[in-house]
């Protein structure tokens, strides 16, 4: 069976090691001698001694049972965003169209008055219309929307009136008396999307 365990290690001369390490190594071997072969083998594996006399102990830490890496998970909470289609209310608007030739030759106040006549007449003629009532309601009376456009002259204003009539767009062509001159026109209030196409080629009155 070879040399007994005790005979192999009791003869080890600890004076060969540096004085600072000798007590620790002596204690280690004494302990391992008691634990017999298994203890010595385990301890010898964890202790390495370099030729220069340095000693380093490698501590092996076993992973903790059940340990897990707690990764920071990027969690997005999606709420119950039910998409409800909100009905977009069209801007209710009244179009007023003046004649450029009159703007250039009549007093400004007279031309403005013609526009006022046409706008009031168009609203009053359709005072029971649902959109007109909305346009003139107490909640909207201070935030009316009007667009004032211009055409070159009499032929153009009459031509526009015919197009509006053919398209079923209610309006008032104002005929100034006693001169019997068509001076301007105004639509009744309409949702903008319903009537804007009739006026897209006209210029803003400036």
Protein Blocks (a to p, Z undefined) as FASTA:
>chain_A
ZZafklmmmmpcfklpcfklmmmmmmmmmmmmmnommlmmmmmmmpccdfkopacddddd
dddehiacdddddddddddddcddddddddddddddddfklmmmmcfklmmmmmmmmmmm
mmmmmmmbmklmmmmgmklmmmcccdddddfblmlmmmmmmmmmmnopacddddddfklp
afbdcdddddfklmmmmmmmpccdZZ
